[in-house]
Amino acid sequence: MTTTEPPVTSARRRGVAVARTRHASTRVLAVLARSVAIFVPVFLVATFVTFALRSLSGLSPARIQLGEDATPEAIARIESQWGLDKPFLTQYGDWFSGVLHGELGSSWVNGADISTLIGLGLGVSLSVATFALVIGVVVGFVLGTVAALRRTTAIDRAITGFVTVISVMPAFVVGIVLVAVLAVGFGLFPSAGYIPAEQGVGPWLAHITLPALALSFDVIADVARQLRSSLIGAYQENYVTGAVVRGLSPRRIFFGHVLRNGLGPTLATLGQKFPALVGASVVTEWIFGLQGFGRFANDSAQAGDVPAVQGVLVVSIALVVSFNLIINLVLARVMPASQRGV
């Protein structure tokens, strides 16, 4: 009996591990299927509304290229060249087919490829937004966790006060202060400009640090407040009381039960934050002299370049859908309760 018991026990453990892995994979696949079933119709409707904006705007490439004094014949000729004389649904079908192939059309202003123009600006904005998100998540996670573990103490009140202050500080104000103090005053960082990572990681980080810091304050505040509230709520759940009764250590209770179940609302918040960081950084990009995605969107809108604006909206929609899909998958893997509601 003693010679056969260990192999049986080992096989049983392997079987349990395999069953858990299959269950987790099934849960993730179910969440993926539900998310795709939701996001695909959302993307279709959003792109249709986006394309319809051109017809509603009344703008025309002929007006931009020829001016307000253009003759009807000249306008008709230019619009025919751009395919605007076709039926609306035909135009939408051609445009959407191009979108699926990564082709967003050409600019009405200079005829440049919009996908290329957006790619140049998006690389800058994604670099800054990703770094801002990393800073916001790390600092906000630390502050929120410490505040929850030291709730009702002076440390909790100090963190809450600090988070409240930075949450009301506009990014452009923070950016100006950072430039004045860290760039001009101490000379620690460049005050403006951008260098791609291909030309050196060090210079690249140096140029995106200040704008990322300026954008990270709002993320820090949201993550810290949401995580603190979620962790305090998780500590009041029955499963934590049961873990204490069973004699589990505070560290095991926190990492195995409280943190895992308290991450859900915070991750859901991040699902909305990252696309917002990419698209809502126009003023920050102006302050730091960055030719990013937000600045390109602003310039295109002011110029009346409808295809460029449509391309910006499509990319923004894709970012929102993709990042929320990732967040849902992470929730399904990390948070057990997420399989019921995501």
CORZINOR-V512271 format. One record per helix or strand of 3 or more residues. SS is the DSSP state (H for helix, E for strand). FROM is the first residue (numbers start at 1). LEN is the number of residues. Records with the same first field share a line. If there is no record, write none. Layout:
# CORZINOR-V512271
SS=FROM-LEN ; FROM-LEN
This chain:
# CORZINOR-V512271
H=2-56 ; 61-6 ; 72-10 ; 88-13 ; 114-36 ; 154-14 ; 171-15 ; 197-3 ; 201-35 ; 238-8 ; 250-30 ; 282-6 ; 293-11 ; 306-29 ; 338-4
